[in-house]
Amino acid sequence: MKKIYLFNLYVLSFIGLSAQAPNSFNYQAVVRNSSGLPLATTGHQMWVYDNTASKSGHYSIYSEMANFAQSVSQTAIWGQNSATVSNGIGVAGVHNAGGVGVYAAAGKSEYGIFASAGTSGYAVCASTTSSTDYAFYGVGKGLVTGTFSKASGTFKIDHPQDPENKFLYHSFVERPDMMNIYNGNISTDAEGIAIVTMPTYFEAWNMDFRYQLTVMVTFAQAIVFEKMSNNQFKIKTDKPNIEVSWQVTGVRHDNWANANRVVPEVAKTETEIGTYQNPEVFGQPESKRWKPKMQEMPVAPVKPAPTAQPIPSNVPSSINSGSTK
């Protein structure tokens, strides 16, 4: 116990006096430049060069917060750029050999990556010009609580008839309004009447109803006998016991929809004029592509490891050897 106490005292005293750590103390970082000086006013506040990562599971930097009380908010790694100009990056991760630049994972009810932006910024900005690569790839559920804009949309699944060798794509149905579509089949009774009951939220969520009816199997006539009221409408046929296929559409009028109506035609802003979201389909060069105003992601530099500095003479031998006894 005495040796452990002395060891901790030596470590704290040495850090406080010199702001450096001995080279052989293998679980404490040495933050200094190639001249052995602490990095205080240089371009890189901390530089870690690692050429020993020959095995999987190796970390150049590993940061972990202890298991504090749940009411305490902690951050293992925080990156912030407080520059007064628009360019710059708080945290950047680059992998030059096709791997992962930044990897994030979360436990239950947590966030692997949490991003937020100001009134004119981008919480997350990802891009690729490749036709086969993805600017964003996610596995699992996704949630967007605001609006979502895209050039086109499809679902992509393993083909139901040949899942090992093919994919199946289908396009979304696009409209300028926020339309919901409901459909089904129903049969009229002996008097030619059928009542279609919609979900209890139907009229609270929809307005501007439109109807389509198609009789099946038998030649007959069908009409919407009574329009939507109390979340139901009535169908009447000129013959009894007729099967009818019906479709009803409605336009959303919930609070979110009323506050965020889709405007089909919008003029480009001053910074967007003359640029294209997809210049290649208009025969325009890549330089015409509109991009957010931000700094390009840096390429990970390759530099030789700084020359190891001698261990100061005032470091106790117990620390010098890396011993914790």
C-alpha positions in Angstrom: 0.0 0.0 0.0 2.8 2.4 0.8 4.5 1.8 -2.5 1.2 2.4 -4.4 0.7 5.7 -2.5 4.2 6.9 -3.2 3.8 6.0 -6.9 0.6 8.1 -7.1 2.3 11.0 -5.3 5.3 10.9 -7.7 3.0 10.9 -10.7 0.9 13.8 -9.6 3.9 15.9 -8.5 5.7 15.2 -11.8 2.7 16.1 -14.0 2.0 19.3 -12.0 5.6 20.5 -12.3 6.6 19.6 -15.8 3.3 18.9 -17.7 5.0 16.0 -19.3 5.1 12.2 -18.7 7.9 9.7 -19.1 8.1 7.7 -22.3 8.0 4.4 -20.6 4.8 5.2 -18.6 2.7 3.2 -21.1 -0.7 4.4 -20.1 -0.3 8.2 -20.0 0.0 10.4 -23.1 3.0 12.5 -23.9 1.8 15.7 -25.7 4.8 17.5 -27.2 6.4 18.3 -30.5 9.5 16.8 -32.1 11.7 19.1 -30.0 10.2 17.8 -26.8 8.3 21.0 -26.0 4.7 20.9 -24.8 2.2 21.7 -27.6 0.6 24.9 -26.4 0.7 27.4 -29.3 1.4 25.1 -32.3 -1.1 24.2 -35.0 -1.8 20.8 -33.4 -2.8 20.9 -29.8 -2.3 17.2 -29.6 -0.6 14.9 -32.1 -0.5 11.1 -31.8 1.6 9.1 -34.2 1.2 5.4 -34.1 3.0 3.0 -36.4 2.5 -0.1 -34.2 -1.1 -0.9 -35.1 -0.4 -4.3 -36.7 -3.2 -6.1 -34.9 -7.0 -5.7 -34.9 -8.4 -4.0 -31.8 -5.5 -1.5 -31.6 -6.3 2.0 -30.5 -4.1 5.1 -31.1 -6.3 7.0 -28.7 -8.8 5.4 -26.3 -11.1 7.5 -24.2 -13.6 6.2 -21.7 -15.7 7.8 -19.0 -16.1 5.9 -15.7 -19.5 4.8 -14.6 -20.7 8.0 -13.0 -24.2 8.5 -11.5 -26.9 8.6 -14.2 -27.8 12.2 -13.3 -24.3 13.3 -14.3 -23.7 14.2 -18.0 -20.2 13.4 -19.2 -18.3 13.6 -22.5 -15.5 11.2 -23.4 -14.3 13.2 -26.4 -15.3 16.7 -27.3 -14.3 18.6 -30.4 -15.1 22.3 -30.9 -13.9 24.8 -33.5 -14.5 28.3 -32.1 -13.1 30.2 -35.1 -15.0 33.3 -36.3 -14.9 32.3 -40.0 -17.2 29.8 -41.6 -14.7 27.2 -42.5 -13.2 24.7 -40.1 -14.0 21.4 -38.5 -14.6 20.5 -34.9 -13.8 16.8 -35.3 -12.5 15.1 -38.4 -11.9 11.4 -39.1 -10.3 10.2 -42.3 -9.3 6.7 -43.3 -7.1 6.6 -46.4 -7.4 2.9 -47.1 -11.1 2.3 -47.5 -11.8 1.8 -43.7 -13.8 3.9 -41.3 -12.8 7.5 -40.6 -15.1 8.0 -37.6 -16.9 5.1 -35.8 -19.6 5.6 -33.3 -21.6 3.1 -31.2 -24.1 3.6 -28.5 -25.8 1.5 -25.8 -29.5 1.3 -25.3 -31.4 4.6 -25.3 -28.2 6.5 -26.2 -26.7 8.3 -29.3 -23.7 7.0 -31.3 -23.5 10.5 -32.9 -25.5 13.5 -31.9 -25.3 16.6 -34.2 -27.0 19.9 -34.1 -26.7 23.1 -36.2 -27.6 26.7 -36.1 -30.2 28.4 -38.3 -28.2 28.2 -41.5 -25.9 25.3 -40.8 -25.8 21.6 -41.4 -25.8 19.2 -38.4 -24.5 16.4 -40.7 -23.1 17.0 -44.2 -22.0 13.9 -46.2 -21.3 13.7 -49.9 -20.0 11.4 -52.6 -19.7 11.7 -56.4 -19.5 7.9 -56.9 -22.5 6.1 -58.4 -21.8 3.0 -56.3 -20.8 4.5 -53.0 -23.0 6.0 -50.3 -22.7 9.4 -48.7 -24.7 8.0 -45.8 -25.2 4.4 -44.9 -27.2 3.2 -41.9 -28.3 -0.1 -40.5 -31.5 -0.2 -38.5 -34.3 2.3 -37.9 -34.1 5.9 -38.9 -36.0 8.9 -37.5 -36.3 12.4 -38.9 -38.6 14.7 -36.9 -38.4 17.6 -39.5 -38.8 17.7 -43.3 -36.8 15.5 -45.6 -35.8 16.5 -49.1 -34.4 14.2 -51.8 -34.0 14.0 -55.6 -35.8 10.6 -55.7 -36.7 7.8 -53.5 -36.9 4.0 -53.6 -37.0 1.1 -51.3 -34.3 -1.6 -51.8 -34.7 -5.1 -50.5 -33.4 -8.6 -51.2 -35.5 -9.9 -54.1 -38.3 -12.1 -52.7 -37.8 -14.8 -55.4 -34.0 -14.7 -55.6 -32.7 -13.0 -52.4 -29.1 -14.3 -52.7 -28.5 -12.9 -56.2 -30.9 -9.9 -56.8 -32.3 -6.8 -55.3 -35.8 -5.4 -55.8 -36.4 -1.6 -56.1 -39.6 0.3 -56.2 -40.1 4.1 -56.4 -42.0 6.2 -54.0 -45.3 7.8 -55.0 -44.7 11.6 -55.2 -47.2 14.4 -54.9 -47.1 18.2 -54.4 -49.5 17.9 -51.5 -49.3 15.8 -48.3 -51.8 13.1 -49.4 -52.7 10.0 -47.5 -54.2 7.0 -49.4 -56.6 4.4 -47.9 -58.2 1.5 -49.7 -60.0 -1.8 -49.2 -62.7 -4.1 -50.3 -66.2 -4.4 -49.0 -69.5 -6.1 -49.9 -72.9 -4.5 -49.9 -75.8 -6.2 -48.0 -79.2 -7.4 -49.3 -80.3 -3.7 -49.7 -77.1 -2.8 -51.6 -75.6 -0.8 -48.6 -72.1 -1.0 -47.2 -70.6 1.3 -44.5 -66.8 1.8 -44.7 -65.4 2.7 -41.3 -62.0 4.6 -41.2 -59.6 4.8 -38.3 -60.7 7.0 -35.4 -58.0 9.6 -36.2 -59.0 9.9 -39.9 -60.9 13.2 -40.0 -58.6 14.7 -37.3 -55.7 14.1 -39.7 -57.2 14.5 -43.2 -59.3 16.9 -45.2 -60.3 17.3 -48.9 -61.5 13.7 -49.4 -61.7 12.0 -52.8 -63.3 8.7 -53.6 -63.0 5.9 -56.1 -65.2 2.8 -56.4 -64.9 -0.2 -58.6 -67.4 -3.1 -58.6 -66.0 -6.6 -59.0 -67.1 -9.9 -60.5 -70.7 -8.7 -61.3 -71.8 -5.9 -63.6 -73.4 -3.3 -61.3 -73.4 0.3 -60.4 -72.0 1.8 -57.2 -72.0 5.3 -55.8 -70.8 7.1 -52.6 -74.2 7.2 -51.1 -73.1 9.3 -48.1 -69.8 11.2 -47.8 -67.3 11.0 -45.0 -68.8 11.8 -41.6 -67.7 10.7 -38.2 -64.9 8.7 -39.8 -67.1 6.7 -42.1 -68.8 6.8 -45.5 -71.6 4.8 -47.1 -71.6 2.9 -50.4 -74.8 1.9 -52.4 -75.0 -0.5 -55.3 -78.0 -1.1 -57.6 -77.8 -4.8 -56.9 -77.5 -6.6 -53.6 -74.4 -8.4 -52.3 -71.9 -6.7 -54.6 -68.2 -6.7 -53.8 -66.7 -3.2 -54.2 -63.1 -2.1 -54.2 -62.8 1.4 -52.7 -60.1 4.1 -52.3 -60.2 7.3 -50.3 -57.5 9.9 -50.3 -57.1 12.9 -47.9 -54.7 15.7 -47.5 -53.1 16.1 -44.1 -54.2 19.0 -41.9 -52.5 18.2 -38.6 -50.5 20.9 -36.9 -47.2 20.0 -38.5 -48.6 19.8 -42.0 -50.4 23.1 -41.7 -47.2 24.8 -40.6 -45.0 23.1 -43.2 -46.9 22.9 -46.5 -44.9 21.8 -49.5 -44.2 24.6 -51.9 -43.8 23.0 -55.3 -41.8 25.7 -57.1 -39.1 27.7 -55.2 -36.6 30.1 -56.6 -32.9 29.4 -55.9 -31.1 31.6 -53.5 -28.3 33.9 -54.5 -25.7 31.3 -53.6 -27.5 28.5 -55.4 -28.1 30.3 -58.7 -26.0 28.9 -61.5 -25.4 25.6 -59.6 -27.1 22.2 -59.8 -27.9 19.5 -57.4 -27.2 17.0 -60.1 -25.1 18.7 -62.8 -24.3 15.4 -64.6 -27.9 14.9 -65.8 -27.8 18.3 -67.4 -24.5 17.8 -69.1 -22.8 20.2 -66.7 -19.3 19.7 -65.1 -18.8 18.7 -61.5 -17.7 22.3 -60.7 -21.3 23.3 -61.1 -22.5 21.1 -58.3 -23.9 23.0 -55.3 -22.2 22.3 -52.1 -22.6 23.6 -48.6 -20.1 26.3 -47.7 -17.6 24.4 -45.6 -14.0 23.3 -45.5 -13.1 20.1 -47.4 -12.3 17.1 -45.3 -8.6 17.0 -44.7 -6.4 14.1 -45.8 -4.8 12.3 -43.0 -1.2 13.4 -42.9 1.7 11.0 -42.8 4.6 12.2 -40.7 7.5 10.4 -39.0 7.2 9.8 -35.4 8.8 12.6 -33.2 12.2 11.8 -31.8 11.9 10.3 -28.3 13.1 12.6 -25.6 15.2 11.3 -22.6 13.3 10.7 -19.4 14.0 13.6 -17.0 16.5 12.7 -14.3 14.1 13.6 -11.5 11.6 10.8 -12.4 11.7 8.1 -9.7 12.9 4.7 -10.9 9.6 3.0 -10.1 7.8 5.2 -12.6 10.7 5.0 -15.0 10.3 1.3 -15.3 6.5 1.5 -15.7 6.0 -0.4 -12.4 2.9 0.2 -10.4 4.2 -1.5 -7.3 
